């Protein structure tokens, strides 16, 4: 995507080249205050129509937006449309953004809304909160109970046998490409809420706080969904590759 696809609104004819703000004195600044200063600087530049600032934002988030969108609509062309609509919605709403969350959080909230609207146009949309609640109330165990130590055993609740390492059996080491493909396929089979949380945490590398902010879920629910998703992916890898699959981290 280029900035030609989504024009930044200009104010006047002069656009000052964008640059990140100078780093504050390390004796006075904290990581949080530095990030806040950068956010304010970026927001001001975007509102002033600075195309360099918009390009920097696109470079930072566009591919992640596309990956997340593909997890919802399961079609690359539709995902690209959703991302395009997200950028348009972002720029149109820029003047009304109050800064109650980070620019990243707000951007991905727009993406989820656009993706859900697209799905709703094709079939009856189940609200996100309903999907989350249904998965949390499911009685299905993420991992079979017999794989954990019983209450009367030492280290009750821990794994009976930890996942073996592939390195102990060179003949069972699989190509990275094949293993990655298996993980993607297993994630595609997850319920929507589990798949979304797992993609944001394990593929995009988001923190739990960021995921909770974007999806508007509690920290406890985020942990439950992530645990169930990871456990199901691990089980799928074990079925496909045998015990060696347990050593793969999704």
N, C-alpha and C positions, 0 to 999 in steps of 0.2 A: 504494500500500500504506500502511496506517496501522498505528500501534502496537497498535491493537485486534486486528489479525490475529495478531500475535505478541507475547504479553505478556512484559514484562520481569519476571523473578523479583524479588520484594521481600523485604527483610529488615526485618521490623517494619512499622509503619504510617507511619513518617515517611520521606519521600523528599525529599532536599535538591535544589533546582534545580541543573541542571548548568551550569557555565560553564567556558570554557577556562582553563588555568592562566595565571598572570601571566607576562609575558615576562621572562626572566632578564636580569640586567645584561649588556648587549651586549659589555662588555669581558671578560666571563668565559665567556659562552655561545657555542657554535658552532651552525650550522644543524642539525647532527646531534644535538647534545645537546638542543636545543629540541624537535625532533621526538620524541626519546625521552621527554622529560618530558611532552609532550602525550599520547603513547601510554599512558604509565603512568597518567596522570590519567584518561584516557578509560576504560581498562580497569578501574580501581578503581571509577569511577562506574557502569559497566555491571554489575559484580559486586555492587554495593550496590543494584541494582534501580532506578537512576535513569532514568526514562522520557525525560527531556529528552536525556540522553546517547544513548539508543537512537534517538530521533528524529533527532538530529544525524547519527548514523552512517547511518541510512536515507536521509536527504536527500543525503548525500555520495556514496553508492555504489549506491543502488537502480536508477537508470536505466542505469548502466553494467553492472550485473549482468544486467539484462533484455536489453540489446543483445548482450552476449556469449552469453547463453543462447540467444537467437534464432539466433545463428550456428551453434549445435550441433543444435538440435532442429527448426529451420526452421518452427516453428508457434508463433504468439504465445501461444495459450492454454496450450500445454505449457510454453513458456518461462516464463510467469507462475507456473505450478505449481512449476517447478524453482527459481525465485527464492524463492518462499514456503518451499519445503523447505529452501533454503539458510539463510534467516533462522532457521528453527526449529532447524536443526542447529547454527547458530552459537551461539544462546542456550543450547542444551542442553550444548554442549561448552565453554562459557565458563569454567567452574570448572577445567577440565583444560588450558586454554591456557597454555603455559609461556613464551610470549613469545620463542621462538627466531626468529620472523620478525615482520613487521609485522602489525597487525590486518587491513589491506587484503589482504596476501598470503594470510593464512590464510582470509579470507572467500572469496576467489576460488578457492582450492584446494577449498573445500567445494562451491562452485558447479560446478566441473569434475567432481568426483566424483558429484554429484547428476545432472548432465546425462548423464554416461556411464552411470550406473545406469539412467536412464530410457531411453536408447537401447538398452541391453542387454536391457531387458524387451521390446523390439519386434523386435530382430534380434540376431544374433550380434555382439558387440562386439569390435572389434579394439583391443588395448591401445594407449594413446597412444604408448608407446615404440616399438611396431612401426610405427605410422604415420610417426613422425618418421624412423626408420631407413630405411624404404622410400623416402621422398621424398629423403633425403640420398644414397641410393645410386642414385637414378635417373640414367640416362645422358643424359636429355633436356636439351638446353641451354635455359637460361632465355631467352637472347637469341641470335639467329643469329650465328655467328662472323663473317660477312662485314660486320657492322655495326661491327666494331672494327678499328683499325689493326693491320697485321701486324707481326711481329717485326723486319722490315727497314726499317720506316717510322719516321719521326719520331713521337715520343710513342706508341710501341708499346703496344697494349692500351687506348688511349683510343678514344672514339667517333669514327667517321669523320665523322659529321654530328651535331651536337647537336640536341636537340629544338627545333623552331621555336616562337616565341611566337605565341599567338593574336592579340596586340595588333597584329601586323604585317599582319593580314588581317581587318579588321572584319567582312567578310561571312561569315566562318567562325566568329565568336564564337557560342557556344551558350549557351542559358539555363542558369544554375547548376543549376536543378532537373533538367534533362535530363542534364547532365554527372554530377551526383551519382547519379542513377538508374543511369547506365551503369557507374559505378564499383562500386556495390553489386551489380549483376548480375554483373559480372566477378569480384568477390570471392566471390560465391556459387558460382561455377564452379571455384574453386581447390580443390586437395586440402586436407583438413581441417587439417593442421598449418600449412601456409602461410597459410590463411585466418585461423586463430586468432592466429598471430603478427602478421599484418598488421593485424587488427582492434585488437589491444591496442596496437600501436605507433602506427598512423596514424589510427585512429578515436578511441581512448580517450586517446591521448597518453602512454602509459606509457614509462618508460625501459627500456633493454635489460636493466638489472639487475632491474627488477621483473618483466619477462616471464620471464627465466631462473628467477627464484625461484618463480614461480607454476607454470610448466610443467616445472620441474626439468630444464632443458636447459642445455647449455654456451653460452657467449657466441658461440663460433664457429658452432655449429649454429643459434643464433638469427639470426645475420647471414645465413647461407646461406638459411634459410627465408624471411626477410624479403626478401632480394634476388630470389629466385625468384618470390615472390608479387607483388612490385611490378612485376617485368619482365613477368609474364603479364598483369597488369591493364593495363599500358601497351600491350602488344601488342593486347589486346582493344579498347582505345580507338582505337588507330591503324586497326584494321580497320573500326571503326564510323564514325569521323569523319575518316579520312584522316590526313595528317601532322599536322594541328592537334591531334589527340588526344594526340600525344606530349608536348605542352606542359602537359597536365593532370597535376597531382600528386594521386595517390589519397589 
